[in-house]
Amino acid sequence: MEKKVTVEEWVARFRAIGLDDAAMEKWHRLFEKENPEGHQSFLAWLGLPEERIAEVRTKFK
């Protein structure tokens, strides 16, 4: 899948619909719990380096 959205753009969209940091953390936790491989793939699609992906996934387990 071709990268089309940056992390900053994704966060801006979340904020535009009213999500605060706590809600975004809840979203990550749910994504990691329900579909860890999909979460991994999504973070890679956003262009995050492997080290950052590992940090995010560990934080939200």
N, CA, C and O atoms as a GROMACS GRO file, in nm:
protein
  244
    1MET      N    1   0.085  -0.118   0.000
    1MET     CA    2   0.000   0.000   0.000
    1MET      C    3   0.090   0.124   0.000
    1MET      O    4   0.186   0.132   0.077
    2GLU      N    5   0.059   0.217  -0.083
    2GLU     CA    6   0.137   0.340  -0.093
    2GLU      C    7   0.104   0.434   0.023
    2GLU      O    8  -0.012   0.448   0.061
    3LYS      N    9   0.207   0.497   0.078
    3LYS     CA   10   0.189   0.593   0.188
    3LYS      C   11   0.121   0.718   0.134
    3LYS      O   12   0.165   0.777   0.036
    4LYS      N   13   0.013   0.757   0.200
    4LYS     CA   14  -0.062   0.872   0.153
    4LYS      C   15  -0.089   0.974   0.262
    4LYS      O   16  -0.126   1.088   0.232
    5VAL      N   17  -0.070   0.938   0.386
    5VAL     CA   18  -0.104   1.027   0.498
    5VAL      C   19   0.012   1.026   0.597
    5VAL      O   20   0.066   0.920   0.629
    6THR      N   21   0.051   1.143   0.646
    6THR     CA   22   0.155   1.150   0.748
    6THR      C   23   0.093   1.132   0.887
    6THR      O   24  -0.028   1.143   0.904
    7VAL      N   25   0.178   1.105   0.984
    7VAL     CA   26   0.133   1.094   1.123
    7VAL      C   27   0.066   1.226   1.164
    7VAL      O   28  -0.039   1.225   1.227
    8GLU      N   29   0.128   1.336   1.129
    8GLU     CA   30   0.074   1.466   1.167
    8GLU      C   31  -0.065   1.490   1.107
    8GLU      O   32  -0.153   1.545   1.172
    9GLU      N   33  -0.083   1.448   0.983
    9GLU     CA   34  -0.215   1.461   0.919
    9GLU      C   35  -0.318   1.372   0.988
    9GLU      O   36  -0.433   1.412   1.008
   10TRP      N   37  -0.276   1.252   1.024
   10TRP     CA   38  -0.367   1.159   1.091
   10TRP      C   39  -0.409   1.216   1.227
   10TRP      O   40  -0.527   1.213   1.262
   11VAL      N   41  -0.313   1.266   1.303
   11VAL     CA   42  -0.344   1.325   1.434
   11VAL      C   43  -0.436   1.446   1.418
   11VAL      O   44  -0.529   1.465   1.496
   12ALA      N   45  -0.410   1.528   1.317
   12ALA     CA   46  -0.495   1.646   1.292
   12ALA      C   47  -0.639   1.603   1.264
   12ALA      O   48  -0.733   1.669   1.309
   13ARG      N   49  -0.657   1.494   1.192
   13ARG     CA   50  -0.793   1.444   1.165
   13ARG      C   51  -0.859   1.397   1.294
   13ARG      O   52  -0.977   1.425   1.318
   14PHE      N   53  -0.785   1.326   1.376
   14PHE     CA   54  -0.840   1.284   1.505
   14PHE      C   55  -0.881   1.404   1.588
   14PHE      O   56  -0.988   1.406   1.648
   15ARG      N   57  -0.796   1.503   1.592
   15ARG     CA   58  -0.828   1.624   1.670
   15ARG      C   59  -0.949   1.696   1.612
   15ARG      O   60  -1.031   1.749   1.686
   16ALA      N   61  -0.961   1.697   1.480
   16ALA     CA   62  -1.073   1.764   1.414
   16ALA      C   63  -1.208   1.701   1.450
   16ALA      O   64  -1.310   1.769   1.447
   17ILE      N   65  -1.207   1.572   1.483
   17ILE     CA   66  -1.332   1.508   1.524
   17ILE      C   67  -1.348   1.505   1.676
   17ILE      O   68  -1.440   1.442   1.728
   18GLY      N   69  -1.259   1.573   1.745
   18GLY     CA   70  -1.274   1.590   1.889
   18GLY      C   71  -1.198   1.494   1.977
   18GLY      O   72  -1.219   1.493   2.098
   19LEU      N   73  -1.109   1.413   1.920
   19LEU     CA   74  -1.032   1.322   2.003
   19LEU      C   75  -0.918   1.395   2.072
   19LEU      O   76  -0.844   1.470   2.008
   20ASP      N   77  -0.905   1.374   2.201
   20ASP     CA   78  -0.792   1.428   2.275
   20ASP      C   79  -0.688   1.318   2.290
   20ASP      O   80  -0.704   1.207   2.238
   21ASP      N   81  -0.580   1.348   2.361
   21ASP     CA   82  -0.472   1.249   2.376
   21ASP      C   83  -0.522   1.120   2.439
   21ASP      O   84  -0.483   1.011   2.396
   22ALA      N   85  -0.609   1.130   2.540
   22ALA     CA   86  -0.661   1.011   2.607
   22ALA      C   87  -0.742   0.925   2.511
   22ALA      O   88  -0.730   0.802   2.513
   23ALA      N   89  -0.822   0.986   2.427
   23ALA     CA   90  -0.903   0.911   2.331
   23ALA      C   91  -0.814   0.845   2.225
   23ALA      O   92  -0.840   0.732   2.184
   24MET      N   93  -0.710   0.916   2.182
   24MET     CA   94  -0.619   0.858   2.083
   24MET      C   95  -0.543   0.740   2.143
   24MET      O   96  -0.518   0.641   2.074
   25GLU      N   97  -0.506   0.750   2.270
   25GLU     CA   98  -0.440   0.637   2.336
   25GLU      C   99  -0.535   0.518   2.346
   25GLU      O  100  -0.494   0.404   2.325
   26LYS      N  101  -0.661   0.545   2.376
   26LYS     CA  102  -0.761   0.438   2.383
   26LYS      C  103  -0.775   0.370   2.247
   26LYS      O  104  -0.786   0.248   2.239
   27TRP      N  105  -0.775   0.450   2.139
   27TRP     CA  106  -0.784   0.396   2.004
   27TRP      C  107  -0.667   0.303   1.975
   27TRP      O  108  -0.686   0.193   1.923
   28HIS      N  109  -0.545   0.348   2.009
   28HIS     CA  110  -0.427   0.264   1.987
   28HIS      C  111  -0.435   0.135   2.067
   28HIS      O  112  -0.403   0.028   2.015
   29ARG      N  113  -0.477   0.145   2.193
   29ARG     CA  114  -0.487   0.024   2.277
   29ARG      C  115  -0.586  -0.077   2.217
   29ARG      O  116  -0.558  -0.196   2.211
   30LEU      N  117  -0.700  -0.026   2.173
   30LEU     CA  118  -0.802  -0.113   2.114
   30LEU      C  119  -0.750  -0.177   1.986
   30LEU      O  120  -0.768  -0.297   1.964
   31PHE      N  121  -0.686  -0.098   1.901
   31PHE     CA  122  -0.631  -0.149   1.774
   31PHE      C  123  -0.527  -0.257   1.804
   31PHE      O  124  -0.530  -0.363   1.743
   32GLU      N  125  -0.437  -0.230   1.898
   32GLU     CA  126  -0.332  -0.326   1.933
   32GLU      C  127  -0.392  -0.454   1.990
   32GLU      O  128  -0.346  -0.564   1.958
   33LYS      N  129  -0.495  -0.441   2.073
   33LYS     CA  130  -0.557  -0.558   2.136
   33LYS      C  131  -0.633  -0.642   2.034
   33LYS      O  132  -0.621  -0.765   2.034
   34GLU      N  133  -0.712  -0.577   1.948
   34GLU     CA  134  -0.799  -0.649   1.857
   34GLU      C  135  -0.732  -0.695   1.728
   34GLU      O  136  -0.773  -0.795   1.669
   35ASN      N  137  -0.628  -0.622   1.686
   35ASN     CA  138  -0.563  -0.656   1.560
   35ASN      C  139  -0.418  -0.611   1.561
   35ASN      O  140  -0.382  -0.515   1.493
   36PRO      N  141  -0.333  -0.680   1.638
   36PRO     CA  142  -0.194  -0.636   1.650
   36PRO      C  143  -0.119  -0.631   1.516
   36PRO      O  144  -0.038  -0.542   1.494
   37GLU      N  145  -0.147  -0.727   1.427
   37GLU     CA  146  -0.079  -0.725   1.297
   37GLU      C  147  -0.126  -0.606   1.214
   37GLU      O  148  -0.046  -0.543   1.144
   38GLY      N  149  -0.255  -0.577   1.221
   38GLY     CA  150  -0.308  -0.461   1.150
   38GLY      C  151  -0.252  -0.332   1.204
   38GLY      O  152  -0.225  -0.239   1.128
   39HIS      N  153  -0.235  -0.324   1.336
   39HIS     CA  154  -0.177  -0.205   1.398
   39HIS      C  155  -0.035  -0.186   1.349
   39HIS      O  156   0.006  -0.075   1.314
   40GLN      N  157   0.040  -0.295   1.346
   40GLN     CA  158   0.178  -0.293   1.295
   40GLN      C  159   0.179  -0.241   1.151
   40GLN      O  160   0.258  -0.154   1.116
   41SER      N  161   0.092  -0.296   1.070
   41SER     CA  162   0.085  -0.258   0.929
   41SER      C  163   0.046  -0.112   0.912
   41SER      O  164   0.103  -0.041   0.828
   42PHE      N  165  -0.049  -0.066   0.989
   42PHE     CA  166  -0.094   0.073   0.983
   42PHE      C  167   0.020   0.168   1.019
   42PHE      O  168   0.043   0.267   0.949
   43LEU      N  169   0.090   0.138   1.127
   43LEU     CA  170   0.201   0.225   1.169
   43LEU      C  171   0.312   0.228   1.064
   43LEU      O  172   0.372   0.333   1.041
   44ALA      N  173   0.338   0.115   1.001
   44ALA     CA  174   0.437   0.110   0.894
   44ALA      C  175   0.388   0.191   0.774
   44ALA      O  176   0.467   0.262   0.711
   45TRP      N  177   0.259   0.182   0.741
   45TRP     CA  178   0.200   0.257   0.630
   45TRP      C  179   0.217   0.408   0.652
   45TRP      O  180   0.236   0.484   0.557
   46LEU      N  181   0.210   0.449   0.779
   46LEU     CA  182   0.231   0.590   0.810
   46LEU      C  183   0.376   0.634   0.793
   46LEU      O  184   0.408   0.753   0.796
   47GLY      N  185   0.464   0.537   0.775
   47GLY     CA  186   0.604   0.569   0.751
   47GLY      C  187   0.690   0.573   0.876
   47GLY      O  188   0.802   0.624   0.872
   48LEU      N  189   0.638   0.520   0.987
   48LEU     CA  190   0.718   0.518   1.109
   48LEU      C  191   0.831   0.417   1.096
   48LEU      O  192   0.811   0.309   1.040
   49PRO      N  193   0.949   0.451   1.147
   49PRO     CA  194   1.058   0.353   1.146
   49PRO      C  195   1.028   0.238   1.244
   49PRO      O  196   0.951   0.255   1.339
   50GLU      N  197   1.088   0.124   1.218
   50GLU     CA  198   1.063   0.005   1.300
   50GLU      C  199   1.081   0.031   1.450
   50GLU      O  200   1.002  -0.018   1.531
   51GLU      N  201   1.183   0.107   1.486
   51GLU     CA  202   1.207   0.136   1.629
   51GLU      C  203   1.088   0.210   1.690
   51GLU      O  204   1.046   0.178   1.801
   52ARG      N  205   1.034   0.308   1.619
   52ARG     CA  206   0.919   0.386   1.669
   52ARG      C  207   0.794   0.299   1.675
   52ARG      O  208   0.716   0.309   1.769
   53ILE      N  209   0.776   0.213   1.575
   53ILE     CA  210   0.662   0.121   1.576
   53ILE      C  211   0.667   0.032   1.700
   53ILE      O  212   0.566   0.013   1.768
   54ALA      N  213   0.784  -0.021   1.731
   54ALA     CA  214   0.800  -0.106   1.849
   54ALA      C  215   0.768  -0.028   1.976
   54ALA      O  216   0.704  -0.082   2.066
   55GLU      N  217   0.810   0.098   1.984
   55GLU     CA  218   0.780   0.181   2.102
   55GLU      C  219   0.630   0.201   2.117
   55GLU      O  220   0.576   0.187   2.227
   56VAL      N  221   0.562   0.235   2.007
   56VAL     CA  222   0.417   0.259   2.011
   56VAL      C  223   0.345   0.132   2.053
   56VAL      O  224   0.258   0.136   2.140
   57ARG      N  225   0.380   0.021   1.992
   57ARG     CA  226   0.310  -0.104   2.022
   57ARG      C  227   0.334  -0.148   2.166
   57ARG      O  228   0.243  -0.199   2.231
   58THR      N  229   0.454  -0.129   2.216
   58THR     CA  230   0.483  -0.164   2.355
   58THR      C  231   0.405  -0.074   2.450
   58THR      O  232   0.350  -0.121   2.550
   59LYS      N  233   0.401   0.053   2.419
   59LYS     CA  234   0.330   0.150   2.505
   59LYS      C  235   0.182   0.118   2.518
   59LYS      O  236   0.123   0.138   2.624
   60PHE      N  237   0.121   0.066   2.410
   60PHE     CA  238  -0.023   0.048   2.411
   60PHE      C  239  -0.067  -0.097   2.424
   60PHE      O  240  -0.180  -0.130   2.390
   61LYS      N  241   0.020  -0.184   2.473
   61LYS     CA  242  -0.019  -0.322   2.501
   61LYS      C  243  -0.097  -0.330   2.630
   61LYS      O  244  -0.139  -0.438   2.670
   0.00000   0.00000   0.00000
